[in-house]
Amino acid sequence: MNEQKILRNQLFKYIRSNLLIFINVFIVFGIFMAILVRNITLSSVEIELKENCHNIKKILRELDEFEIKSNDEEMDGLQEYNVLANITNPKILCIVRNDDGKILTTNASFMPNEAFEDFDFDDEKINKTYVVIFDDEYFYKGITIDLSDVTKSTTGYIQILLNIDAEREMIKEYQRIIIWSVIFGIGVSIIASINISRRSLAPVAKVLKQQEEFVQNVSHELRTPLTIIQAKQELLLSDPNAKIVDKLEDISVSLNETKRMSKMTKDLMTLSRGDSKQMELNKEEVEIDEFIESIGKTYREIVEIQEKIFSLDLNYKKVISIDTNKIYQVIVILLDNALKYTEPGDEITIKTYPKEGKCIIEVADTGIGINDEAIKHVFERFYRADNSRARETGGSGLGLSIADMLVSKHGGTIKASHNGEKGTIFTIKLPR
């Protein structure tokens, strides 16, 4: 229950942290895009405005005799200005002002000059772009030319204004798109954060589950021998005047259970070192056939005493690099299993041969075998296909887990399969 609460709290922390990261990324990206679109759009307007300003200056220099006078007086200069207005961009509004800033004429011939009186004008903003707001509704980008700087005979100002309402609407539309994109991205981020957090937490959940199962299994395995030892010791205490010879059976059972606990403790330490990556391999070049044959000599006598058949079929004929102590332990585990689950007359065989560039070691027996369901779990810790039989043989369900771990440390694999209609084959693949 506590583990589930811990996992749930950790999941919420992961989701929150991942979501904050995604939201910040989308918001920063959205702000960046909004600023970028705005700057690009307005800079294009400013470029267009300055190009028109340059063209007007160029024409004014060519028309150096151009002179600005009031609308009351008929002047050829006014006609020349109309020619100037006609060659500029129709989006451009040109307002000609005298030295005092009064409007003399515009290129908008369809509207009276008084209509433009409300346009802001500052004679200090010469050759600099600025924004003009007309009637609190229309926006213009403007630039002012000082005619005295351009021509020799004329003074006054030309105010060039470019309407940017369309550009402003386009920027707003882009901003709306970016905002909705950010909102959509945040929605996607919520889903992504949950999925990523769950995936990130999956290994932790697996470890916690394994840890819980491990503690339960160890407790279960230790409880039985401790109970037996306690019962036998209580029997001894109940008859303090008895002779040792009369209590040999109780003492023998206690010693056997103690040995089994000691072996299980040793196995657990081996697995613990493997899990924590503290186990180091001391590899050496070994003629594998000779190595297997030396193990076979040790076990042949034991097998024959049990009236079973033991054979070797060694055909690898090459040298491989292994930690001999670790591989010896693997072979011993497999042979012990074969001895436990075979009957007199059954056969135990060890084979070696090369395949696909690897060294194959097979330990096969013709014993009781393993059913289809159990064969999928034989390398799991504390797993035993037949608990009652394993109890009789002193098994703890750790041997094959240790074998799997030791083979994996060598970069190899081990698997169990059926030996035809009867028995089991354990196949080890080791790299050269």
N, C-alpha and C positions, 0 to 999 in steps of 0.2 A: 504493500500500500504506500509506504514511504517512497519507494522507488518510483512509483507512478506519479506521485506528487512532485518529486524532484524533476522527473522528465518533463512533466507538464510545465513547470515553472521555467525550466531551461528552454523549452520550446517557445514559450512566450518571449523570453529574452532574445532568442535568435530572431524571431519574427520581427520584434521591435527594432533591433539593431539593423537587420537587413532592410526593413522598410524605410528606416531613416536614411540609410545610404542611398537607396533608389530614389526616394523623394527629393533629397538634396541634389542628386545628379540631374533629375528631370527639371527641377526648378532652375538650377544654374544653367542648364542647357537651354531652357525656355527663355530665360532672361538674356542669355548670350544671343540667341537667334532673333529676339525682338529688337535688341540694340543693333544687331548687324543689319537687319532688314531696314530699320529706320535710317541708319547712317548711309546705307547704300542708296536708298531712295532719295534722301535729302541731298546727298552729295551729287547725284545725277542732276537734280534741280539746280544746284549751285553751279555745276559745270555749264549747264545750258545757259544760265543767267550770265555768267562771265563771258561765254562765247558771244552772246548777243551784245554785251557791253563792249567787247573788243571790236566787233564788226561796226558798231555805231561810232566808236572812236575813229576807226579807220576811215569811215565815210566822212566824218566831221573834218578830219584832217585834209581830206581831198576837197571838201567844200569850205576851205578856210575863210572864204568871204561871207560865209553864212552869219547872219546877225539876228538876234532875237529882239523883237519889239512887241509892244502891246497889240491886242487884237483890234484896237481902234484903227490902227494904221495898216494900210495895205503895203505889204513888203514882199519882194521876191523871196526873201529869206524864209518866210512862212511856207511858201510853196516848196522851197527846197526841203524844209523839214518834213512836209507831207510825203515827199519822195522818200526821205529817210525812214519814215514810219512804215511805209508800204513794203519796204524790203526786209523788215524784221519779222520775227515769228508772230503770227496772229494771236498767240497766247500771251504775248508780251504787251503790257500797258506802259506807254511812254508818256511822262508828264514833263513838260518844259516849264521851268520856273525862272523868274528873274532873280536878281541878287538878294532880294528880300524874301524869297521863297514863295512869292505869289504866282499862281498858275497862269501861264500865258496861253498855252494850248496843249492838246493831247492828241494821240493818234486814234482816240475813240471819237470819231467825228459824229457819231450818232447820239452822243450824250453831251450836254452842256458842261462847261468847265466847273460850274458850281457843284456838280455832282461829285467831284473829286476833292472838294475842299477838306473833307474829313480825313483824308489820307495823311498819316503822320509824315512829317518831313523834318530832318535834322541835318543842317548844312555841315555838321562836323563828321558825319558818317560818309566820307568821300572814299569811293573805291572799296568799300567794305559792305559785305552782305548783311542784311538784317531782315527781320520779320515785321510785316505791317498787317494789323487786324482792322478790317473795315466793317463797320456796322455790327461788330461782335459776332459776325457770321462767316465772313470771307477772309481767307488768309492768303497773303502774298509774301513772296521772297523778293527783297528789293536790293538795289545797288544804285548809288548816285554818282553821276559824272559831273565834275566841275569843268564847265566849258572853258574857263580861263586857262586851265591846264592843257587843253586840247587844241584850241584855236587862238589865234593872235588878235582877232578883231571882235570876238564875242565873249560876253560874260553871262553868268547865270548857271543854271543847273538842268540836267536831264535826269529825271528819276525813272529808272527802269524797274518795272514790277512784273513778276511772274506769278500767276495764280497757282497755288499749291493745294487747292481743295481736293482735287482728284488724288494727289499723292497722299494726302492725309487720310482720306478714306481707304486708300489701298493699305496704308500702314495699319489702320485700325482693323481692317479685315484680316491682315496677316497676324496681328496680335490676337484676335479672336481665335483664329485657327491654332496658333501656338498655345493659347490657354487651354483650349479643348484637348489639344494633343497632350499637354502636360497632365490634365485631369485623367485622360485615358491611360497615359503612362503610369500614373499613380495607381489606378485600378489594376492594371496589369502587374504592377510592382507588388501589390498586396497578395495576388495569387502566386507570383514568383517567390515572394518572401516565405510564404507558407510552405511551398514545395521545397525550396532550398533548405529551409530550416529543418523540415522533416528528414530530408536526405542527410543533412549534416548531423542530425541527432540519431539517425539510425544506428551508426556504429556504437554510439554511447549506450543506446538502449540494448543493443546486442550484448555489449560487455556487461552491463548491469544484470541482464537476464542470465548470462553465463555465470556471472559471479554468484547470483542467487542460487542457481542450480548447483553450482560447485559446492557452495557451503552446505546446502541441503544434502547433497550426495555424500560429502565427507562426514557430515554428522550421522547420516544413516549408516555409513560403512563403519564408523568408529563405535557407534552405539552397540552393535551386536557383540563384537569381541569384548568390549568393556563390560557389558552385561554378563557375558559368560565368565570372564575373569573374576568379576565381583561375586558371582554366585559360587564359583569354585573356592574362592578364598573364604567366603562365609561358611561353606561346608567344612573347610579345614579348621576354622576357628571354633566351630560347634563341637569338635571332638579333639581338644588339645592333647589328650593322652594317647591319641592314635600314633602308630608308627608310620614312618615315611613309606615303607613298603605297602602299607594298606591304602595309602592315598596317592599311589603312583599315577593312577588314571587321571585324578583331578589335577595333579601337578602337571602331567603331560599335556592335558587340554589347555591349561593356562599358558604354558610355554608356547604351544602352537599358535594360540591366538595372539600372544605377544609378538611372536615372529612375524605373523601376518600383518599386524599393525606396524611393525618396524619396516617391513617391505613396502607397505602402502605409503608410509611417510617418506621413504626414500624415493618412491615413484613420483609422489607429489612434488618433491623438491626438484626432481629432474624436469618435470613439466613446467614448474614455475620458472626455472632458469631459462628454459626454452622460450617461454612466453615473454620474458623480460629481455630477451636477446643478450643475456649474459653468457650464454653457452658459446664457447669457442671450439673450433675444430682444429685438431692437430693432424693435418693430412700428410700422408706419405704414399709413395709409389708402391703398389702391392700387386703381386700376381694373384688375381682373385681366385683362380681355381685352386691354387695351393692353400690360400687362406681358408676357403670353404672346406677343403679336404681336412685341414687341421681341426676345424670345428667338428666335422663329421666323426673323426676318430674319438673325440671326447664323448659324443652322444651314441655312437654305435653300440657300445656295451650296454648302456642304459636301455636302449630300444630293444636289444636282443633279450635282455633280462625280462622284459615285459612281453616277450614272445611276439614281437612285431617285426616287420621287415623294414630295413633301412638301406637306401641306395643313393648313389651319387651319379649324376650325369653331367660332367663338367666339360664344356666345350667353348669357353670364351677365349682362352689361350692368349690373353693380353694383360697388360698392366693398366691399372686405373689408380687415381689419386683419391684416397678415402681416409677418414679417421677410423683406424682399425678397431679401437675400443667401442666406438659408437655403432659401427656396422656389426661387430660381434654381438653387441647387445640386441640389435634388431633380429639377427638370425636366431639367437637364443630364445627370444620372446616367441618367435614363430614356431620353433621346434617344441618349446614347452606347451604351446597351445595344441600342436599336433599330437603330442604325447597324451595330453589330458583328454582329448576328444576322439581317440582311436581305441579300438579293442584289440585283443590278441588276434593275430593273423592279418591285421590291416597293415598297409604299407605307407612309409614316409619317404619322400624323395626330394632331393635338392638338385636343381638343374641350373646351369649357367650357359648363356649363349649370347652372341652379339645380334642386335636388331636395331635398324635405323640409327646407327652410329652410337648406340647406348649399350651398356652392360645390363643384361637381364638376369635376374636371380629369381628362381621359382622355388617355393617351398610348398609341396603338395602332399596331401594325405588322402586316404580312403576311409576316413572316419565317419562320424554321424552327420557331418556337413552343417550348413547354415541355411535357413529358409530365406526366401526371396526378400521378405520384409527386413529381416535382421541383417542381411548382408549390406544393406544401405547404411547401417548405423554402427557397424562393428568398430569403426575408428573413433567414435564419440566416447568421451570420458565417462567412465562408470557404466557404460552400456554393456549388458550381458544378455545374450539371447535366452539363456536358461539360468535364472538366478539360483535355483536350488542346486543344480549341478555345479555351478561355479562356486557356490558356497562350500560344497564338498571338496572341491579341488583347490580351494584357497584363493580363487581368483577375485580380483577387485575391480575388474573392468578398466584398468589403466594401461595394461601392457601394450595393446595395439595402438592406443593413443600415443604412447611413448615412441613406438616403432614409426608411426606416421610422422611425428615431429622430427625424429632423428634423420629419417630419409629426406624430409623436406629441407633440413639444414644443409644437406649435401646437394640440393638442387634437383633431387629426384622425386619419384612418385611411387606410391604403393597402393595396390588395389586388391580386393578379394573377389573371387569368382567361384562358380561351381566346378568341381572336378568331375565332369560327366554326371553320372547318376548318383555317385556317392563321394562324399568328401569335399574338400575345399582346396583351392589354389591361391596362395598369396604371391603376387607378382611385383617385384621391385625393379624399377628402372633407374639406373644411375648414370650420370654423365661420365665421360672418360676423364 
